[in-house]
Amino acid sequence: MSTSGDYKMALRLGREQYQKDLAKGVYPYLQVLEDLTHNLQIEQEVSLGQVIIPIDQIVGTNGVGRSTAFARNFMPLLDEGSEFARKWMNLNDIHLKEGIRDPIKAYEFMNRFYVVEGNKRVSVLKFYGAVEISGIVTRVIAKPDGSKASRIYQEFLRFYKIARINYLNFTREGSYDRILELTGRSTKAEWDSEFQKEFHFCYSRIQSAFKKAAGPTSGISPSDVFLEYLKIYPLSSISESTDQELRERLEKIRDNIELLQEEAPVGLHLEPQADKEQAPRSFVRVLQDVFITPQAKPKLRVAFAHSKTMETSAWTYAHELGRMYVEESLKDQIKITDVDNIFNKKETPYQTICDLAGDNDVVFTTTPQLIDDTVKAAVRFPSVKFLNCSVNMAVGNIRTYYGREYEAKFLSGILAGVMTQNDRIAYIADYPISGMIASINAFSRGVQLVNPRAKVFLIWSTMKGVDVDSRLSELDCDMVSHQDMITPGRKDRRFGLYQVRDRERKELAMPFWNWGIFYEKILSSILSGSWSDLDRDQTKAINYWWGLSAGVIDLVYSSRLPEGVTQLMRYYKRSIIHDFCHVFDGFIYDQQGTLRSEEDGYMPTGRIVTMDWLINNVVGQIPEAGRLNLEAQDLVETTEEGGTDSEGMSEI
């Protein structure tokens, strides 16, 4: 494979990891040590000199820098045409020809490593499955806080003074002392180099045998497995045994190993278990399965058309992640074509969409700006299924889709209202179109719910003559709701909800769109034949508007939030998902004091999607189209032409 091919593969691995992390609600970029230690009392920094670093324990960077250029697995996220990609490929060439020899520079904190210099070296070596890398390391030791993690780390520091090894990572207290006991080593005498080599050899063999025998198991570290093995068999047995014998022994202690996954290994059965029986297959069906060879179905051909590139647009980036997700999840059933930057092609957008329709069964156009061309193409290709990403569009020959982003914004507003200290919160918006006003009001409603004193200062980034940074400086807000996602090609790290203290930012939450879930469900409905069920009602345009309950919209929040705040966020999120809580419920007044929603009922979706007013704790206005930049004007004009009023909206 060429160097370019290597980068493409690494890029795919990075974006797949990014998508998986978003789906799990995990921060999708490299951890930043400065963020982790910002509020900690650092007792000392100790130079360890040049040491061998286990590469799977390198989890982040020291500073912000390029942290968002990598996914959490250190695979790249930036496009192969970028300068970053060229440097990665050059380093890849060096590795293939002569090997990477220069040590990286890193900090060690809590037995995890954070790179100061050498992020790309780590990335390349991780791509090739390297086990370790040489590094010049400085250990950062925080004041013990009494937590379980802190207590285990203090054990590790005592163990390190004796063993001088850093690749053991236990999840239970007492394990480091126990390993010394089981190896028959003194708790005072340092290990000599010969025993270090023997110990490492034995550890590596158990690690390899466990992976082959049991596969990856969540919540269990190889160190925990190694300790469980040594509780039963002596260290000397490892070097004397074959691989098969080691796997057989691990199989014998499987129950012990699996119990390591549980915090409390005693199972409490609080409800009777329902009987579950699978309906037996008919005799005819059994014969069909045995004697009739199923015909291979042709793959569903699917196309995606984007207005921009994923390097220049967070919106396109989110849809591309969704496209990659569904390409993997339905890879045996679909074939995907992908076109970006559609407005800068030689052909017109309409011609490009028609070209896609001629070769595909389903076409997704991922921006409201493409709806007119999509509608025209649908007329020309009636057998093709077209979907445009927009909301409140009255078009009958295509389907539209969007997400109830306002639900995540409501949660974000609750968090902002709780965490603000000066009751001044900024909300940065871009396009005043259907859905956006609902998000602003939902955020402000969340703030108002927990903090009636706070004000939300609205800033439009697309207004002529508006400098967002200058405006933020003038307002002196300590909480800011910024763009939802990071655009990989930009250096600006501001995204989601963040807190401003002493001119430093701390990210608290990030709303995100999990388009992969939507695309998977829609394409699955087409594959299964259930897509046509909605066509029975020909009197309404079909618009998918899914939210938290469907998994299309979600909110990732920081693990550093106070526990009480985290519990509050979980409560409201669950309440929305299970329909116990409605964002626009109770008395809601607009800026002019007009009652928009009453106590005895929540606002219907038709009125939410067509909001053209702001809630009474918002400071700012909805701008007229003439005050916006040209791109924003075009988008507003498109949505106004295709939209309808609330009387025409109904829930599907």
N, C-alpha and C positions, 0 to 999 in steps of 0.2 A: 504493500500500500504506500502511496506517495505521502510526503509530509502534509500536503493539502488534505489528502484523504484521512490522515490521522487526526487533523484538526476537526474535520467534519464529524468524525466519530466522537471525539471528545466533546464537541459542541452538543451533539445529540444527547450524550450522557448527562451533560450539565443541565440541559433544558428538561430532560425527563425527571431528574432529581428535583429541579425547581417545581415542576408541576406536582409531583408526589408530595412535596413538603406543603405546598399551598393546600392541597386536598386534605392534609392532616391538620392544618392550622398551625404549622411549624414555620418559624422564621426561615425564609428560603435562601439567604445569603450566608457568607462566612461570618462567624462570630467576631466581634471586635473587642479586644481585650480592654481597651480604654473605656468602653461602655460597661463592661462587667465590673471593673474596679473603680468606677467613677465615685461611688458612694461608700467605698470600703476604706478602712484604715490600714494602710500598708506598713507593716512593721520593718521589713528589710528587703533588700535585693541582694542576691548572692550569685556571684559569677561561678558557673560550673565548668567553664572552659569549653573545649571542643568535645562533644559527646555524640554517641549514636542515638538518633531519635527514631522511635517507632513511627512509621509514617501514618498509621491510622490514628495516632494520637495528636496529629497536627490538625487542628479544627478551625483555625481562624487567623486573623491578622492582628497586629498590635494596634494600628490606627485605621481610620476610615478608608483612606487611600483607594485601593482597587477592590475593596471588600465586595462590592456589588457587581464586579466583573466575573465573579465565580459563584457557582452554586455551592451548596453546603458540602458537596463531595469534592470540592476543589476543581471541578471541571468547568471550562470556560462558558460564558454566556454571551460574549460579544461576537458579532458577525465575522465571517472569515475574511471579509474585505477590510477589516479595521487594522490599524497600526498594532494594536494589542495582538491580533491574530498572527501578524507577520513575525512579531518577536517570539511568540510561542512556537511557531513553526521553525524559526531559526534555532531556537534552543532544542527543539525536537531533533533537528539535523545533527547538532553537536552530540546529543545523547546517543544517537544511533551510530555515529562514526567513532567517537572516543570516550563516551560516557560523561556524565555530569560529575565533576570532581570537587568543585568549589563548595565549601560548607555554606549553608544558609545561616542567617542570624535570627534568633528567636527568643521569645520569653517563654518560660514555663510557669504556669499558674494552675494550681490544683491538679498537677500531673497531666495537664493538657498543654499543647504548644501553640504559640501564636507568632506568626512570621513577621519579622521586621524587614528583612531583605531576602528575596528568593521565592516569592509566591509562584512564579511561573515554573521554577525548578521543581517545586513540590507538585504542581499540577501535572507536569510532564511525567514525573516519576510515578505519581499515583495512576496516571493513565496506563502505564506499562505494568502496574501491579507490583511495584517495588515495595519491599518490606520495611526498609529503613533508609535514613539519609543522615549524613554528617552535619552537625550544626554547632555553632558557637552560641551557648545558651546562658541566659541570665534567669535565675529563679526569683519569682515575685511571691513574697509570703505576706498574706494578710493576717490581721489580728484574728485569732480564733473567735467564732461567734456562737459556739455551742451547738451548731446544727450537726446533723448526721454526716453530711459531706465534709464538714470541717473536721470532725473527729476522725473520720477515716483518713483524711489527708495528713493529720498530725501523726497517725500511725505510719503512714507511708514515709514521712520525713525521717522517723526513727529507723525504719527499715532500710531506707536508702543509705544512711550513714554506714550501715553494715554491709549491705549487698552491692551497692553502687549499680543497681539496675533500675530501669524506669518503665519497663514494659508490662509489669503486673498492675492490673486495675481491678480491685475488688469492690463489690457492691455491699458487702456486709462488714460490720465492725468486728475486730478481732482477727481478721483473716491474715494480716501481715505477720502478726505474732504467731499465728497457727502455722504458717508456712515455714517459719524458722524452726518451730518445734518438730514438724514432720520431716524436715530434711536433716534433723539432728545437728543443726548448727547452733553455735553459741549466740546469745543475744548481745554480745559485746565484741567478739573478734570479727574483723572485716574479712569478707570473702576474698580468696586469692583468685587470680585470673583463670587458673585451671578449673576451679569449681564453677566460676561464672560461665565458662564455656560449656561445661557439662550440663549445668542447670538450664541454660538457654537451649541446648540441643534437645533436652527432655521436654521442655515446655513447647517447643516448636512441633515436636512429634505428636503430642497430645492435642494440640490445637488443630493440626492437620487431620488427625484421626477423627476428631469430633465433627469437623466439617463434613467429612465423607460419610460418617455413620449417621449423623442426625440432621445435617443441614443447618442453616442459620436459624436460631431460635431467639425470639425477642426477649429482652430483659435478662439474658444470660451472657456474661462475658467469658472469653476463653480462660481467663484467670480463675473465675469461679469453678469452671469445669476441672481445671488443673488441680485445684485444691480438693475438690470432691474425689478425684482420682487418688490423690495422695492420702486421703483419709482411709482408703481401702487397700491400695497397693503401694509398695515402697518405691522410692525414686529410682533405685537401681533396676527395677523391673522394666522400666521404659526403654532403656538402651539395649536391654537383652531380648526384647520381644520384636516380633514381626508386626507389620502394619495391621494384618488381619487379627492378630491376637489383641492388639490395642483396641481395635474397633469392637471386638467381642466383649472385652471388659467394660468398655463404655456402655455397650448395650445392656449389660447386666446391671449397671447403676443408673439406667435411664430414669427411673422413678425419682431418684435422688436429685438428678440434674434438673428434671422438669419442675420439681418443687421450688427450685431457685427462682422461678418466674413469679411466684406468689409472695406477696408481702406477708399474708397470713395463710400458711399452708393447710389450715383446717377449713374445709368447706362448710358454709352455713346454708342449708336449704330452707328458705323462708316460705316457699310456696310449693304446693304439690305439683309434681311434674306431669304434664298432659301427655296422654298416649299419642304417638305419632306413627301412623301406618301409611305406607306407600301403596297406592292402589295397584293391584296386580295387572299385568298386561294380558290382553286377550290372547287366545291361542292363535288367532289369525295374525295378530301383530307380531307374535314371536316368530311365526313362519316367515313373515315379511322381512323381519330383521335378519333372519338366518340366510334366506335364499335370494333376496332381491338386493342387488347392488345399487346403492343410491347414486343418482346422477349428480355430478359436481355442478353446483350452481355458479353461474358467472358472478364475478364480483360487482358490487354496486359501485358505480363510478361517481365520485364526489369531487366537486371543485370549490375552492375558496378564493374570493377576490377581495383584496384589501386596498384601501385608499392610500395608505402610507406603508413604510417599512417598519419592521419591529425595532430597528435601531433608532428611529426618529419619533416613534409614537408608542406610548404605553398602552393605548387602546388596541393597536394592531398587535402589539406584543402579547397581550392577554388572549386575543383570539388565536394567535399562532400557537400559544401553549395549549389551548383547547384543541386545536387541529392536531397537534402532535400526540396529545393524550388519546384522542379517538382513533388516530391512525394506528396506535399501538394496541388499544383495547379491542378493536375490531379488525385487526390487520389481515385476518384470513377471509374477511367478508367484504372488504372495501378496497378501492384503489383511489388515491387522492392526487389531485392536481392543485397547485397553489400558485397564485399570482398576486404580487404586491405592487405598491406604487402605481396603481392603475391609471392615475391621472397624468402620469409622465411617460406613457407608452406612445409609440408612433400611432397606433390605432386609437380611436376614441374609446371611452369606457364601454359604450354600448357595443361596439364591434368586438371588444375583448370578451365581454360577457357572452355575446352570441357565439364566439369561438369556443368558449368553455361549454356552453350549452350543447353545441354540436357534438361534443365528445364525451358528455357526462349525463348522468341520470338526475343528479341533484346539484344545485348551485347555491352556495351561501355567499351573499354580499354583506360585508361586515360593518357597513356604515350607512347612516341615513342619507348621505350625499349620493349614494348609488341607487336609491329606490326608483327614481324615474327610469333610469336605464334598465333596471331589473324588470320593472313592469313591462317595458317595451319588448324586452327579450322574451318574457314569458308569453306574450302574444304570439311571437314568431315560433316559439318552441313549446306548444301546449302540453306535450307529453313529459316535459322536464319539470321537476319540482324545484321551485325557486323560493328562497327564504332571505329576507333582508333584515338586518339588525337595526330595528327602530321601534318606536312605541307610538301608539295612538295614530296609526296610519290607516285610513279607510281605503284599502285596496283589496279587490276580491280575487284576482288571479294569481296572487302570490301570498305567502304567509310571512308574518313579521314576528320578531322575537326580541325580547329585552329582559332585563332583570329588575326586580324590585330593590334597587340599590338603596332606597330610602330606609329599608329595614336595618341595614348595616350602619347607615349614617345615624339613625336613631340611637343605636348602641354606642356609637362613637361619641355622640353628643352627651349621653349619660356620663361616659368616662371623662369627657372634657369638663362637664359641670362639677364633677366630684373632685377632680385634680387641680382645677384652677385655684390660684391663691389671690389674684387681684380682680377676679370676676370679669376679665376682659379676654374674649376669645375671638380669634379671627377665623373666617371661613373663606377660602379661595376657590372661586367657581370659574368656569370657562364659558360654556355656551348656555344662554337662557332659553332652553328648549324643553319640550315635554319630558318630565322625569327629573330634570335638574332642579326645578323649583321645589318639587316634592322632597328631594334630598336635602335641600337647604332647610326647609321647614321641619323635616323630620329630625335633623341634627339639632336645630334650635329647640324643638319640642323636648328632645332628650335632655338638653341643658336645663331647660325650664322646669322639668319634672323634678330634678334633684337640687337645683340651685336657682330659685326665683330671682335672685339679685343679679345674676350674670347677664351680660349683653353679648350678642354675637355680631361682630363687625364684618360685613360682607364686602369682599374685594373681587372684582371681575378682572381676570388676567387677560381677557380678550378686548378690553375697552381701549380705545385710542388714548394715548398719553398717560396710561397708568403704569407705573413702575411698582411692581409688587413688593420688592424689598424696601423701597422708600416708604411705601404705605404702611408696611408692617412696623417699621421703625417709628413712624409717627404715632401709631396706635398704642404701642407698648403693651401688646397682648402677650400673656404668658402661655397660652395654648393656641395652636394653629392647626386647622384642618386643611391639608394641602392635597395635591393630586393623589389618586389612590395607589398608583404603582410607580415604580422607578422605570424610566426609559433607559435600557442598557447602554445606549450610545452617548448618554449625557452624564456629565460629572456631578450634576446637582443631586444631592442625596436626600433632599426634602421630599417626603411622601407621607401619606396617611396622617394620623394625628400625632403631633409631637409637642413636647413641653419645652419652653424656652426659659432657661435660668442662667443668669450671668453670661449671656450671649452664647451659651452652649445649648444644643438641641438634644433631647432624649426622646426617641421614638416610643410611643405608647401603644398604638394600634394601627392596623392597616386593613381597610376594606378591600376585598378583592373579588374578582369575577372568575368563577370556575367554569369557563365555557365548555371545558371538556365533558362535564356531566351533561350539559344540555345537548351537545352534539351527539354524544353517545345515545341518549334516550331517543332523540329524534330519528337518527339513522336506524336504531334498533326497531322503532315503530314501522319504518319503511320496509325493513327486511322481514318483519313478522307479518306485514299486511294490515296492521292496525292503523296506519296513517290515514287511510280513506274514511275511517269512522266519522271524523269531524266534518267531512264533506257533505254529510247528509243534510246539514243545515246550511243552505246556500244563501240565507238572508243576511249573514253577518261575515265581516272580514275576520279572519282568524289571526289572533295575536297572542303568542306565548309570552306570559309575564310572570316568570318564576322567581322565587326568592329564597329565603333561608331554609324553609322546609324542604325545598327540592335540592338544596346544596349548590345552587348556581351562584348565590351570593353568600358571603361569609365575612367574618371579621377576625383577624388574627391580632391578639393583644400580647403585650410584653409579659414575660414571666417575672419581671421585676415589680409588678404592681403589688400594692399591699394586699394581703390575703382577703380582707373584707371587701375590697374593691373587686377582686377577681370573682368572689362569690356573687356579688351583685350583678356583674356582667353575665355570669353563667345563668343566673336566675332569669334575667330579662331575655336572654337569648333563647332559653328553653321555653319561656312563656310565649314568645312570638312563634316559634316553630310549632308548638302544640295548640296555637290559636287561643291561648288564654289572655294574651295581651295584644292590643291593637295600638299602633303608633298614634293615629289621629283619633283619639277617644276623649270624651269629656268636653268641657268648655274650652274652646280655642278661639282667640281673638286675633284679628289681623292688625296691621300697624295703625289703621284708622279707628280701631276700637270696635269694628263690626264682628259680631258673633258668627263664626264660620262652622262650628261643630258644637253640638249640645251634649249634655251629660248623659242623656238616656240612649245614646246610640253612637256608634263609630262611623266615620266617614266612609262611604262606598268607594270602591276602586276607581270608578269613572270620574269622581270629583278629585281624587288624589292625582291621577295622571294628567289632568287638565288644569292644575293649579296655576293661577296667574297673580297670586298675592303672596305676601310675606307675613309670617307670624310676628306678634307684637314685641318680641325681645330681640328682633333683628334690626341692626342699624345699617341702612343702605337701601338701595332700590334695584328693581329690575330694569336694566338699561334698554333704551330704545335701540332699534337695529342700526340707526345711523351713527350711533356712538361706538359701534363695534368695529374691529378690523374686518378686512374683506372676507377672509375665510369664515369668520363667525357669522357675518351677514349672509353669506351663501347658505350656510347650514340652517340658520334660523328661517330663511326664506323657504328652503326645501321642506322643513317640518311643518311650517304654517300652511303650505299649499296642500300637503298630504294629510293633515290632521283633521279631526272632527271635534265636535263639542261633547260635553259630558253626557248629553241626552242620547248620543249615539253609542255610548260605551256600555257594555254589559260584561259581566263575569262569565267566563267559559268554564 
